[in-house]
Amino acid sequence: MRGTNRQDVAHDFVLPTLLFVVLGAMTWAVRGCAGAGGMNAHVAPGLTWGAAWWFLARDRSYEQSRRYASGWILLALAAGFAIAGERGWMQWPNFFSGQLSTNYSKGEYVPIAKTYGFVWFFIAGTAWAGLPACVLAWCGSGRSLRAWEWSLRLACGFGVAYLAWRIFSAYPRLFLPLYDRIQAKYLDFHANPNLAKLYRDNGASMRHLGFYLGFLLFEVARRDWKNVKLILSVGLLTGLGWAGCQNWRWASSVWPGASFNFGRCWEVSAGMCIGIGLGVAYYLANRRMSYKEKAAELEQLTGTGRVSEWLLASGLLLLLGAAMFWPSARDLRQPASFPQAGPNYLWGCVYLAMGFAAGTIALLQRLMSKRRGQEEPPRQSTPSIHLEWWAELGLMLVFGWFIKTQMMSEYGDGVADGAMAGWFGPGSIYFAISVLYCVICCLRRVAATGKLTGLGSKEGMNPAWCLDLNYDSLATYLGLTVILVWCLGVGMLNSWHAPTFFGIAVAIFAIGYHYRASREASRGGSALSELPNLERWGVFLGLVYGLGLTVRKGLKGATNIYFSDENYWDAIFWNWISLAMLICLVVGIIKLLSRRIPWRLRTDLFPGAYGIIWLVLIAQNVLAQVVTGPVLGLRASWIEASFSLLYLILFAASAVTVFHYQFVKIHGFPLDQHDQSARQA
């Protein structure tokens, strides 16, 4: 037993952490090299970590013993790190040198304590790695969520981020270093451009931290402690590690006069910190579970009821309603004469009314649960459930509208595209999906009573196929697609609006998939049996998105080193790469919808998982070598050559670890009692 425990620690903690650290050291360092940096450069480390996590967690069977083993993890971490990278951080490193730059080009600065550097790098690291961890947690949330619950989950992130921005803009002295002492400089960004960048970066960091805390709050309310451990482990350990590394500003004191790329060393260390956080999270939240343990966990998540979710919705709406009555604070980047928006009394009243209604429903559910002596809500035939059903649709609409307003807000930092705020922008489309979902739910309810001729009746008639789809799943899928296009489309624009076509292709698959799933269920199967086909699409989507952006950044980095005008070549390359990605999506849609896995065939969904992880590893190492710099020739540098050698060593270490796990999986070595019981089953 003692040897088995050591094997558990080795294969569930030591080796996964080693692999994540090695991959982080390579891919995060490449993230900022030779023109390959920027928002989309975060896709490469995200895809690599996602592929490694997925490969380690998957069993070579239909049933999975680990909770977080979904194929959607590849896309989740790739997109999550890309979204988290939509902000800057270059104003904080000087804090460790005791300088707050006001005008870097003129060498103007004011003295500042190093403590500010520790604080802001902790905040930055926590949110930077914590947001992708939140999305990773969504890939293994246990009990499936209804569409309104997904709206609540998203609204928690958007709502707390909105409140964080309102507090930041209303009380700048709490978030802007030395604000009281140099307020005059903060009010003159034209003469102090670096303070304008600091205002932008601190504000963006607070919003991202708000998203992180909001999504975490939802998991706490659900009492999903594994999600909570995963999110906290990745975020907090990364924040502590980033603050402790101090951007490697101490290196110049340790090695005075040394000519080395300490900035790249900082990137390597930052990636290693994220890898440590992922390794600890993998051990704490993603260990193997037996069938009994999985059933008990699902029962616990289901048995908590929805009282806590209604209370969370009530508290969030009451806070948002109160915030609507606050006077609008001035954005310091706007001129003093710029007219400020006044309080929004209408939506303030709407949010407050819905908040009180949600609180009332939570109170009624709690009282009825006590009366019945259990935590379950009353049956569907009671009047209170009918009231709850209408309240769910109301929350769906209210949260949909609020998320729409946030998607239309630019926050003055230049990240959001103002052209996307029109009637046909992502925010409006997201709200339209919420409205259509509510309309269809009403039609299904009416059709169930037999009042709509031809759509169904009480006498056993099946409803029309258009009302028989799983609209909770479809609405959630389409809503998340719109949000992803809104978040990621900023860095993927080209001459033919590639993000729009990407979103259309992904939506077409969703509609086709849900239609085929409903037909399968009508022939005696189960809609749940189609989930493996959806998971295959998730892996394919993550690979197309991640590898496509990897190729793009590799070519951009190469032109930066060997040619000139990297932006010109990047635009040309991206037009063709994005077209190839769209073609891949179309081919994937046709293949995956036409060649689905039969619902009776319970087999390994990904027999080629080993090839997938090797594809990702080789692609990322090629990218690392391309953007690092020439090893030979007139432009060769021993510094760049040392990093190229480092990447080869890291690639070898990751390859050995991956080979070891594949060897263990093929030969079926029992690592613990769960493995032994699985083999017997």
C-alpha positions as CSV (number, residue, x, y, z in Angstrom):
1,M,0.0,0.0,0.0
2,R,2.9,2.4,0.8
3,G,4.3,1.7,-2.7
4,T,0.9,2.4,-4.2
5,N,0.7,5.7,-2.5
6,R,4.1,6.7,-3.8
7,Q,2.9,5.8,-7.3
8,D,-0.2,7.9,-6.8
9,V,2.0,10.9,-5.8
10,A,4.4,10.3,-8.6
11,H,1.8,9.9,-11.4
12,D,-0.8,12.3,-10.0
13,F,1.5,15.1,-8.8
14,V,5.2,14.9,-9.5
15,L,5.2,13.9,-13.1
16,P,2.2,16.1,-14.2
17,T,3.7,19.1,-12.4
18,L,7.1,18.4,-14.1
19,L,5.4,18.2,-17.5
20,F,3.4,21.4,-17.0
21,V,6.5,23.3,-15.7
22,V,8.6,22.2,-18.6
23,L,6.0,23.1,-21.2
24,G,5.4,26.4,-19.4
25,A,9.0,27.3,-19.4
26,M,9.2,26.8,-23.2
27,T,5.9,28.1,-24.5
28,W,5.5,31.1,-22.2
29,A,9.0,32.3,-23.0
30,V,8.2,32.0,-26.8
31,R,5.1,34.0,-26.2
32,G,6.9,37.3,-26.2
33,C,9.7,36.6,-28.7
34,A,10.6,38.4,-31.9
35,G,7.2,39.8,-32.9
36,A,5.4,36.6,-32.0
37,G,3.9,38.2,-28.8
38,G,0.5,39.8,-28.3
39,M,-2.9,38.5,-27.3
40,N,-3.0,35.6,-29.7
41,A,0.5,34.5,-28.7
42,H,-1.1,33.2,-25.4
43,V,-2.9,30.6,-27.5
44,A,0.3,28.5,-27.9
45,P,1.0,27.9,-24.2
46,G,-2.8,27.5,-23.5
47,L,-3.1,24.8,-26.2
48,T,0.0,23.0,-25.0
49,W,-1.1,22.9,-21.4
50,G,-4.6,21.9,-22.5
51,A,-3.3,19.0,-24.7
52,A,-1.0,17.8,-21.9
53,W,-3.7,17.9,-19.2
54,W,-6.2,16.1,-21.5
55,F,-3.7,13.4,-22.5
56,L,-2.6,12.7,-18.9
57,A,-6.2,12.6,-17.6
58,R,-7.7,10.4,-20.3
59,D,-8.2,6.7,-19.8
60,R,-8.0,4.4,-22.9
61,S,-11.7,3.5,-22.4
62,Y,-15.2,5.0,-22.8
63,E,-15.6,5.7,-19.1
64,Q,-13.3,8.2,-17.5
65,S,-12.0,7.9,-14.0
66,R,-11.0,11.6,-13.7
67,R,-13.4,14.4,-13.6
68,Y,-11.5,16.9,-15.8
69,A,-10.8,14.7,-18.8
70,S,-13.0,16.3,-21.4
71,G,-11.8,17.0,-25.0
72,W,-13.0,20.6,-24.6
73,I,-10.0,21.3,-22.3
74,L,-7.8,22.0,-25.3
75,L,-10.0,24.9,-26.5
76,A,-10.8,26.0,-23.0
77,L,-7.2,26.7,-22.0
78,A,-6.2,28.0,-25.5
79,A,-9.0,30.5,-25.5
80,G,-8.8,31.2,-21.8
81,F,-5.2,32.3,-21.9
82,A,-5.8,34.3,-25.1
83,I,-8.6,36.2,-23.3
84,A,-6.5,36.7,-20.1
85,G,-3.7,38.2,-22.3
86,E,-5.9,41.1,-23.5
87,R,-4.0,43.6,-21.3
88,G,-0.6,45.1,-20.6
89,W,1.8,44.8,-17.7
90,M,4.9,46.7,-18.7
91,Q,4.4,49.6,-16.3
92,W,4.9,47.5,-13.1
93,P,8.5,46.1,-13.5
94,N,10.0,49.5,-12.8
95,F,8.4,49.4,-9.4
96,F,11.0,46.8,-8.3
97,S,13.6,49.4,-9.2
98,G,11.9,52.0,-7.1
99,Q,10.6,54.0,-10.1
100,L,7.2,55.0,-11.2
101,S,7.7,56.1,-14.8
102,T,5.6,59.1,-15.8
103,N,7.3,59.8,-19.2
104,Y,9.7,57.0,-20.1
105,S,10.9,58.6,-23.3
106,K,12.1,61.7,-21.3
107,G,13.4,59.6,-18.4
108,E,10.9,61.2,-16.0
109,Y,9.8,59.2,-13.0
110,V,9.0,59.5,-9.3
111,P,10.3,57.3,-6.4
112,I,8.0,54.5,-5.3
113,A,8.2,51.6,-2.9
114,K,8.9,48.1,-4.2
115,T,5.8,46.9,-2.4
116,Y,3.6,48.1,-5.2
117,G,5.4,45.8,-7.6
118,F,4.7,42.8,-5.5
119,V,1.0,43.7,-5.1
120,W,0.3,44.3,-8.8
121,F,2.3,41.3,-10.1
122,F,0.3,39.2,-7.6
123,I,-3.0,40.6,-8.9
124,A,-1.8,40.2,-12.5
125,G,-0.7,36.6,-12.0
126,T,-3.8,35.5,-10.1
127,A,-6.2,36.8,-12.8
128,W,-3.9,35.9,-15.7
129,A,-3.8,32.2,-14.8
130,G,-7.0,32.1,-12.8
131,L,-9.3,33.0,-15.7
132,P,-8.2,30.0,-17.8
133,A,-8.6,27.9,-14.7
134,C,-12.2,29.0,-14.5
135,V,-12.8,27.9,-18.0
136,L,-11.0,24.6,-17.4
137,A,-13.3,24.0,-14.4
138,W,-16.3,24.4,-16.7
139,C,-15.2,21.3,-18.6
140,G,-15.9,19.1,-15.6
141,S,-18.7,20.7,-13.6
142,G,-20.4,17.5,-12.6
143,R,-24.1,18.1,-12.7
144,S,-25.2,19.6,-16.1
145,L,-26.5,23.2,-15.8
146,R,-29.6,24.6,-17.3
147,A,-29.4,27.6,-19.7
148,W,-30.5,30.0,-17.0
149,E,-27.8,28.7,-14.7
150,W,-25.2,29.2,-17.3
151,S,-26.5,32.8,-17.7
152,L,-26.1,33.2,-13.9
153,R,-22.5,31.8,-14.1
154,L,-21.6,34.2,-16.9
155,A,-23.4,37.1,-15.2
156,C,-21.4,36.5,-12.0
157,G,-18.2,37.1,-13.9
158,F,-19.5,40.0,-15.9
159,G,-21.2,41.5,-12.9
160,V,-18.3,41.4,-10.5
161,A,-16.0,42.7,-13.3
162,Y,-18.4,45.6,-13.8
163,L,-18.6,46.4,-10.1
164,A,-14.8,46.2,-9.9
165,W,-14.5,48.8,-12.8
166,R,-17.0,51.1,-11.1
167,I,-15.1,51.0,-7.8
168,F,-11.8,51.5,-9.7
169,S,-13.0,54.6,-11.5
170,A,-14.8,56.0,-8.5
171,Y,-11.9,55.6,-6.1
172,P,-8.7,55.9,-8.1
173,R,-6.5,56.6,-5.0
174,L,-7.1,53.0,-4.0
175,F,-5.7,51.6,-7.2
176,L,-3.3,54.1,-8.6
177,P,0.1,54.3,-6.9
178,L,0.9,57.6,-5.2
179,Y,-2.3,59.1,-6.5
180,D,-2.8,61.7,-3.7
181,R,0.8,62.8,-4.0
182,I,1.0,63.2,-7.8
183,Q,-2.6,63.7,-8.7
184,A,-1.8,66.6,-11.0
185,K,0.3,64.3,-13.1
186,Y,-2.5,61.7,-13.2
187,L,-4.8,64.4,-14.5
188,D,-2.4,65.3,-17.3
189,F,-1.9,62.1,-19.3
190,H,-0.7,64.1,-22.3
191,A,2.5,65.2,-20.5
192,N,2.7,61.8,-18.6
193,P,1.9,59.1,-21.1
194,N,3.2,56.3,-18.9
195,L,0.6,57.1,-16.3
196,A,-2.1,56.7,-18.9
197,K,-0.8,53.3,-19.6
198,L,-0.6,52.5,-15.9
199,Y,-4.3,53.6,-15.6
200,R,-5.2,51.3,-18.5
201,D,-3.3,48.3,-17.1
202,N,-4.5,48.7,-13.6
203,G,-8.1,49.1,-14.7
204,A,-7.9,46.1,-17.0
205,S,-6.3,44.0,-14.2
206,M,-9.1,44.9,-11.8
207,R,-11.7,43.9,-14.3
208,H,-10.0,40.6,-15.0
209,L,-9.7,40.0,-11.3
210,G,-13.4,40.8,-11.1
211,F,-14.2,38.1,-13.7
212,Y,-12.0,35.6,-11.8
213,L,-13.7,36.3,-8.4
214,G,-17.2,36.3,-10.0
215,F,-16.7,32.9,-11.6
216,L,-15.2,31.6,-8.3
217,L,-18.2,33.0,-6.4
218,F,-20.6,30.9,-8.6
219,E,-18.7,27.7,-7.8
220,V,-18.7,28.5,-4.1
221,A,-22.4,29.1,-4.2
222,R,-22.9,25.7,-5.9
223,R,-20.6,24.1,-3.2
224,D,-18.6,22.6,-6.0
225,W,-15.4,22.4,-4.0
226,K,-13.3,20.7,-6.6
227,N,-13.9,23.5,-9.0
228,V,-13.1,25.9,-6.2
229,K,-9.8,24.1,-5.4
230,L,-8.8,24.0,-9.1
231,I,-9.5,27.7,-9.6
232,L,-7.8,28.8,-6.4
233,S,-4.7,26.6,-6.8
234,V,-3.9,27.9,-10.3
235,G,-4.6,31.5,-9.6
236,L,-3.1,32.0,-6.2
237,L,0.1,30.0,-6.8
238,T,0.7,31.8,-10.1
239,G,0.2,35.2,-8.4
240,L,2.6,34.3,-5.6
241,G,5.2,33.0,-8.0
242,W,5.0,36.1,-10.3
243,A,5.3,38.4,-7.3
244,G,8.3,36.4,-6.0
245,C,10.1,36.4,-9.3
246,Q,10.0,40.2,-9.3
247,N,10.3,40.3,-13.1
248,W,13.9,39.3,-12.6
249,R,14.9,42.9,-11.8
250,W,17.2,41.5,-9.1
251,A,19.3,39.8,-11.8
252,S,21.2,43.0,-12.6
253,S,22.3,43.3,-9.0
254,V,23.4,39.6,-8.7
255,W,25.3,39.7,-12.0
256,P,26.3,43.3,-12.5
257,G,27.5,44.1,-16.0
258,A,26.2,40.9,-17.4
259,S,24.9,41.0,-21.0
260,F,22.0,38.5,-21.0
261,N,18.3,38.4,-21.9
262,F,17.0,38.5,-18.4
263,G,13.6,39.5,-19.8
264,R,13.4,36.1,-21.4
265,C,14.4,34.5,-18.1
266,W,11.4,36.2,-16.5
267,E,9.1,34.8,-19.2
268,V,10.5,31.3,-18.5
269,S,10.0,31.7,-14.8
270,A,6.4,33.0,-15.3
271,G,5.5,30.0,-17.3
272,M,7.0,27.7,-14.7
273,C,4.9,29.4,-12.0
274,I,1.7,28.7,-14.0
275,G,2.9,25.1,-14.5
276,I,3.3,24.6,-10.8
277,G,-0.2,25.9,-10.2
278,L,-1.7,23.5,-12.8
279,G,0.2,20.6,-11.3
280,V,-1.1,21.3,-7.8
281,A,-4.6,21.7,-9.2
282,Y,-4.3,18.5,-11.1
283,Y,-3.4,16.6,-7.9
284,L,-6.0,18.3,-5.7
285,A,-9.0,18.3,-8.0
286,N,-8.4,15.7,-10.7
287,R,-7.4,12.5,-9.0
288,R,-9.0,9.2,-10.0
289,M,-12.4,8.4,-8.7
290,S,-14.3,5.1,-8.4
291,Y,-17.8,4.7,-9.7
292,K,-19.1,5.0,-6.1
293,E,-17.1,8.2,-5.6
294,K,-18.4,9.8,-8.8
295,A,-22.0,8.8,-7.9
296,A,-21.6,10.3,-4.4
297,E,-20.1,13.5,-5.8
298,L,-22.9,13.9,-8.4
299,E,-25.5,13.3,-5.7
300,Q,-23.9,15.9,-3.5
301,L,-23.9,18.5,-6.3
302,T,-27.5,17.6,-7.2
303,G,-28.6,17.4,-3.5
304,T,-27.5,21.0,-2.7
305,G,-30.6,22.2,-4.6
306,R,-30.9,25.5,-6.3
307,V,-31.6,27.6,-3.2
308,S,-28.0,28.8,-3.1
309,E,-28.2,29.7,-6.8
310,W,-31.3,31.8,-6.3
311,L,-29.7,33.5,-3.3
312,L,-26.6,34.3,-5.5
313,A,-28.8,35.6,-8.3
314,S,-30.7,37.8,-5.8
315,G,-27.5,39.2,-4.2
316,L,-25.9,39.9,-7.6
317,L,-29.0,41.7,-9.0
318,L,-29.4,43.8,-5.9
319,L,-25.8,44.9,-6.1
320,L,-26.1,45.7,-9.8
321,G,-29.4,47.5,-9.2
322,A,-27.7,49.6,-6.5
323,A,-24.8,50.3,-8.8
324,M,-27.1,51.7,-11.4
325,F,-28.1,54.5,-9.0
326,W,-24.4,55.5,-8.4
327,P,-23.3,58.6,-10.1
328,S,-21.0,57.8,-13.0
329,A,-17.3,58.3,-12.2
330,R,-15.1,60.1,-14.7
331,D,-12.6,58.0,-16.8
332,L,-9.4,59.9,-16.3
333,R,-8.5,59.4,-20.0
334,Q,-11.5,61.5,-21.0
335,P,-11.4,65.3,-21.0
336,A,-12.9,67.0,-18.0
337,S,-15.5,68.6,-20.3
338,F,-16.7,65.2,-21.6
339,P,-20.4,64.7,-20.6
340,Q,-20.8,61.9,-18.1
341,A,-23.6,59.4,-18.2
342,G,-26.1,59.8,-15.3
343,P,-27.6,57.0,-13.2
344,N,-29.8,54.5,-15.0
345,Y,-32.9,54.5,-12.9
346,L,-34.9,52.3,-15.2
347,W,-32.6,49.3,-15.2
348,G,-31.7,50.0,-11.6
349,C,-35.3,49.4,-10.7
350,V,-35.5,46.3,-12.9
351,Y,-32.5,44.7,-11.4
352,L,-33.7,45.5,-7.8
353,A,-37.2,44.1,-8.6
354,M,-35.7,40.9,-10.0
355,G,-33.3,40.6,-7.1
356,F,-36.1,40.8,-4.6
357,A,-38.1,38.3,-6.6
358,A,-35.2,35.8,-6.7
359,G,-34.7,36.3,-3.0
360,T,-38.3,35.6,-2.4
361,I,-38.2,32.3,-4.4
362,A,-35.1,31.3,-2.5
363,L,-36.9,31.9,0.8
364,L,-39.9,30.0,-0.3
365,Q,-37.8,27.0,-1.4
366,R,-35.9,27.0,1.9
367,L,-39.2,27.1,3.9
368,M,-40.7,24.3,1.8
369,S,-37.5,22.2,2.1
370,K,-37.6,22.5,5.8
371,R,-41.3,21.6,5.9
372,R,-40.7,18.5,3.8
373,G,-37.6,17.6,5.7
374,Q,-35.4,17.4,2.6
375,E,-33.3,19.7,0.3
376,E,-35.2,19.0,-2.8
377,P,-37.6,21.5,-4.3
378,P,-41.3,20.6,-4.7
379,R,-42.5,18.6,-7.6
380,Q,-43.3,20.1,-11.0
381,S,-47.0,20.2,-10.5
382,T,-47.0,22.7,-7.6
383,P,-47.8,26.4,-8.3
384,S,-44.5,27.4,-6.8
385,I,-42.6,25.5,-9.5
386,H,-44.7,27.3,-12.2
387,L,-43.6,30.6,-10.6
388,E,-40.0,29.4,-10.5
389,W,-40.2,28.4,-14.1
390,W,-41.3,31.9,-15.2
391,A,-38.7,33.5,-12.9
392,E,-36.0,31.4,-14.6
393,L,-37.0,32.8,-17.9
394,G,-37.1,36.3,-16.4
395,L,-33.5,35.9,-15.0
396,M,-32.4,34.6,-18.4
397,L,-33.7,37.8,-20.1
398,V,-32.3,40.2,-17.4
399,F,-28.9,38.6,-17.3
400,G,-28.9,38.4,-21.1
401,W,-29.5,42.1,-21.3
402,F,-26.9,42.9,-18.7
403,I,-24.2,40.7,-20.5
404,K,-25.2,42.5,-23.7
405,T,-24.5,45.9,-22.2
406,Q,-21.1,44.7,-21.0
407,M,-20.2,43.3,-24.4
408,M,-21.0,46.7,-25.9
409,S,-18.8,48.6,-23.5
410,E,-15.3,49.5,-24.5
411,Y,-14.0,50.6,-21.1
412,G,-11.8,53.1,-22.9
413,D,-8.8,50.8,-23.1
414,G,-8.9,50.1,-26.8
415,V,-9.3,46.4,-26.4
416,A,-12.9,46.1,-27.5
417,D,-13.8,46.9,-31.0
418,G,-16.3,49.8,-31.1
419,A,-17.7,48.5,-34.5
420,M,-19.0,45.4,-32.6
421,A,-21.4,47.5,-30.5
422,G,-24.1,47.9,-33.2
423,W,-27.5,46.2,-33.6
424,F,-25.9,43.1,-35.2
425,G,-22.9,43.0,-32.9
426,P,-22.1,40.1,-30.6
427,G,-23.9,41.7,-27.6
428,S,-27.1,42.0,-29.5
429,I,-26.8,38.5,-30.9
430,Y,-26.3,37.1,-27.4
431,F,-29.4,38.8,-26.1
432,A,-31.3,37.6,-29.2
433,I,-30.3,34.0,-28.3
434,S,-31.7,34.5,-24.8
435,V,-35.0,35.9,-26.1
436,L,-35.4,33.1,-28.6
437,Y,-34.7,30.5,-25.9
438,C,-37.4,32.0,-23.7
439,V,-39.9,32.1,-26.6
440,I,-39.2,28.5,-27.5
441,C,-39.6,27.4,-23.9
442,C,-43.0,29.1,-23.8
443,L,-44.0,27.4,-27.1
444,R,-43.0,24.0,-25.7
445,R,-45.0,24.6,-22.6
446,V,-48.0,25.6,-24.6
447,A,-47.5,22.7,-27.0
448,A,-47.4,20.3,-24.1
449,T,-51.0,21.3,-23.2
450,G,-52.2,20.5,-26.8
451,K,-53.2,24.1,-27.5
452,L,-51.0,24.4,-30.6
453,T,-52.3,22.3,-33.4
454,G,-49.6,20.1,-35.0
455,L,-47.0,20.8,-32.4
456,G,-48.0,18.2,-29.9
457,S,-50.8,17.3,-27.5
458,K,-51.5,15.5,-24.2
459,E,-52.7,12.4,-26.1
460,G,-49.2,11.1,-26.6
461,M,-48.3,13.0,-29.8
462,N,-44.6,13.8,-30.0
463,P,-43.8,17.5,-30.4
464,A,-42.5,18.8,-33.7
465,W,-38.8,18.3,-34.1
466,C,-38.1,22.0,-33.8
467,L,-39.5,21.9,-30.2
468,D,-37.9,18.6,-29.4
469,L,-34.3,19.8,-29.4
470,N,-32.2,20.2,-26.3
471,Y,-32.5,24.0,-26.2
472,D,-30.7,24.4,-22.8
473,S,-27.6,22.8,-24.4
474,L,-28.0,24.7,-27.7
475,A,-28.6,28.1,-26.2
476,T,-25.6,27.6,-23.9
477,Y,-23.4,26.5,-26.8
478,L,-24.4,29.4,-29.1
479,G,-24.1,31.9,-26.2
480,L,-20.6,30.8,-25.4
481,T,-19.7,30.9,-29.1
482,V,-20.8,34.5,-29.4
483,I,-18.8,35.5,-26.3
484,L,-15.7,33.7,-27.7
485,V,-16.0,35.5,-31.0
486,W,-16.4,38.8,-29.2
487,C,-13.4,38.2,-27.0
488,L,-11.0,36.5,-29.5
489,G,-12.2,38.3,-32.7
490,V,-10.2,41.4,-31.9
491,G,-6.9,39.7,-32.7
492,M,-8.2,37.7,-35.7
493,L,-9.6,40.4,-37.9
494,N,-8.6,40.4,-41.6
495,S,-9.9,41.5,-45.0
496,W,-12.8,39.1,-45.1
497,H,-13.9,39.2,-41.4
498,A,-12.6,35.7,-40.5
499,P,-14.0,35.7,-36.9
500,T,-17.6,36.1,-38.3
501,F,-17.3,33.1,-40.5
502,F,-15.6,31.1,-37.8
503,G,-18.6,31.8,-35.5
504,I,-21.1,30.9,-38.3
505,A,-19.3,27.6,-38.9
506,V,-19.3,26.7,-35.2
507,A,-23.0,27.6,-34.9
508,I,-23.9,25.5,-38.0
509,F,-22.3,22.5,-36.3
510,A,-24.2,23.1,-33.1
511,I,-27.6,23.2,-34.9
512,G,-26.8,20.1,-37.0
513,Y,-25.4,18.2,-34.0
514,H,-28.5,19.0,-31.8
515,Y,-30.8,18.0,-34.6
516,R,-29.1,14.7,-35.1
517,A,-29.1,14.1,-31.3
518,S,-32.8,14.7,-31.1
519,R,-33.4,12.3,-34.0
520,E,-31.3,9.7,-32.3
521,A,-33.3,10.1,-29.1
522,S,-36.5,9.7,-31.0
523,R,-35.3,6.3,-32.3
524,G,-34.8,4.9,-28.9
525,G,-31.4,6.2,-28.1
526,S,-30.4,8.9,-25.7
527,A,-29.5,12.5,-26.3
528,L,-26.8,12.0,-23.7
529,S,-25.2,9.3,-25.9
530,E,-24.4,12.1,-28.4
531,L,-22.1,13.9,-26.0
532,P,-19.0,11.9,-27.1
533,N,-19.6,13.2,-30.7
534,L,-19.7,16.7,-29.3
535,E,-16.5,16.1,-27.3
536,R,-14.8,15.0,-30.5
537,W,-15.8,18.3,-32.1
538,G,-14.3,20.1,-29.0
539,V,-10.9,18.5,-29.6
540,F,-11.0,19.2,-33.3
541,L,-12.0,22.9,-32.7
542,G,-9.2,23.3,-30.1
543,L,-6.6,21.9,-32.5
544,V,-7.7,24.1,-35.5
545,Y,-7.8,27.2,-33.4
546,G,-4.6,26.5,-31.5
547,L,-2.4,25.2,-34.3
548,G,-3.7,27.9,-36.7
549,L,-2.7,30.7,-34.4
550,T,0.6,28.9,-33.7
551,V,1.5,28.8,-37.4
552,R,0.5,32.5,-37.7
553,K,2.7,33.6,-34.9
554,G,5.6,31.5,-36.1
555,L,5.5,33.1,-39.5
556,K,5.2,36.5,-38.0
557,G,8.2,35.9,-35.7
558,A,10.2,34.6,-38.6
559,T,9.6,37.7,-40.7
560,N,10.5,39.9,-37.8
561,I,13.9,38.1,-37.6
562,Y,14.8,37.5,-41.2
563,F,12.8,40.1,-43.1
564,S,11.2,43.4,-42.3
565,D,7.7,44.9,-41.8
566,E,6.3,42.0,-39.8
567,N,2.8,43.5,-39.7
568,Y,2.6,43.6,-43.5
569,W,3.6,40.0,-43.8
570,D,1.4,39.0,-40.9
571,A,-1.7,40.4,-42.6
572,I,-0.9,38.4,-45.8
573,F,-0.2,35.2,-43.9
574,W,-3.3,35.5,-41.7
575,N,-5.6,35.9,-44.8
576,W,-4.4,32.5,-46.0
577,I,-4.1,30.8,-42.7
578,S,-7.6,31.8,-41.6
579,L,-9.0,30.6,-44.9
580,A,-7.3,27.2,-44.3
581,M,-8.7,27.1,-40.8
582,L,-12.2,27.8,-42.2
583,I,-11.8,25.0,-44.7
584,C,-10.8,22.7,-41.9
585,L,-13.8,23.6,-40.0
586,V,-16.1,22.9,-42.9
587,V,-14.5,19.6,-43.5
588,G,-14.7,18.7,-39.8
589,I,-18.4,19.6,-39.7
590,I,-19.2,17.3,-42.6
591,K,-17.1,14.5,-41.3
592,L,-18.2,14.6,-37.6
593,L,-21.9,15.0,-38.4
594,S,-21.9,12.2,-41.0
595,R,-19.6,9.8,-39.3
596,R,-20.8,9.9,-35.7
597,I,-20.0,7.3,-33.1
598,P,-23.1,5.1,-32.6
599,W,-24.7,5.5,-29.2
600,R,-24.4,1.7,-28.5
601,L,-20.7,1.6,-29.2
602,R,-19.0,2.4,-25.9
603,T,-15.3,2.5,-26.9
604,D,-12.3,4.8,-26.6
605,L,-13.3,8.1,-28.3
606,F,-9.7,9.1,-29.0
607,P,-7.5,6.2,-29.9
608,G,-5.1,8.7,-31.5
609,A,-4.6,10.8,-28.4
610,Y,-0.9,10.0,-28.3
611,G,-0.5,11.3,-31.9
612,I,-2.4,14.5,-30.9
613,I,-0.1,15.3,-28.0
614,W,2.9,14.7,-30.2
615,L,1.5,17.0,-32.9
616,V,1.1,19.8,-30.4
617,L,4.6,19.3,-28.8
618,I,6.4,19.2,-32.1
619,A,4.5,22.3,-33.4
620,Q,5.3,24.3,-30.3
621,N,9.0,23.3,-30.4
622,V,9.3,24.3,-34.1
623,L,7.6,27.6,-33.2
624,A,10.2,28.1,-30.4
625,Q,13.1,27.5,-32.7
626,V,11.7,29.7,-35.4
627,V,11.1,32.8,-33.3
628,T,14.2,32.5,-31.0
629,G,16.7,33.8,-33.6
630,P,19.4,32.4,-35.9
631,V,21.9,30.1,-34.4
632,L,24.4,30.4,-37.2
633,G,25.4,33.3,-39.5
634,L,26.2,36.9,-39.1
635,R,23.2,37.6,-37.0
636,A,23.7,34.6,-34.7
637,S,23.9,35.3,-30.9
638,W,25.1,33.0,-28.2
639,I,22.3,34.3,-26.0
640,E,19.7,33.2,-28.6
641,A,21.6,29.9,-29.1
642,S,21.5,29.2,-25.4
643,F,17.7,29.6,-25.4
644,S,17.4,27.3,-28.5
645,L,19.4,24.7,-26.6
646,L,17.2,25.2,-23.6
647,Y,14.0,24.6,-25.7
648,L,15.5,21.4,-27.1
649,I,16.2,20.1,-23.5
650,L,12.7,21.0,-22.4
651,F,11.3,19.3,-25.4
652,A,13.2,16.1,-24.6
653,A,12.1,16.2,-21.0
654,S,8.4,16.6,-22.0
655,A,8.8,13.8,-24.7
656,V,10.1,11.4,-22.1
657,T,7.3,12.1,-19.7
658,V,4.7,11.7,-22.4
659,F,6.3,8.5,-23.6
660,H,6.2,7.2,-20.0
661,Y,2.5,7.8,-19.6
662,Q,1.7,6.2,-23.0
663,F,3.7,3.2,-22.0
664,V,1.8,2.9,-18.7
665,K,-1.5,3.3,-20.5
666,I,-0.8,0.7,-23.2
667,H,0.5,-2.0,-20.8
668,G,-2.2,-1.2,-18.3
669,F,0.0,-1.1,-15.3
670,P,-2.2,-0.6,-12.2
671,L,-1.2,2.6,-10.5
672,D,-3.7,2.4,-7.7
673,Q,-6.8,0.5,-6.5
674,H,-9.0,2.5,-8.9
675,D,-7.0,1.2,-11.9
676,Q,-7.2,-2.3,-10.6
677,S,-11.0,-2.1,-10.2
678,A,-11.3,-0.6,-13.7
679,R,-9.3,-3.4,-15.3
680,Q,-11.4,-6.0,-13.5
681,A,-14.6,-4.2,-14.8
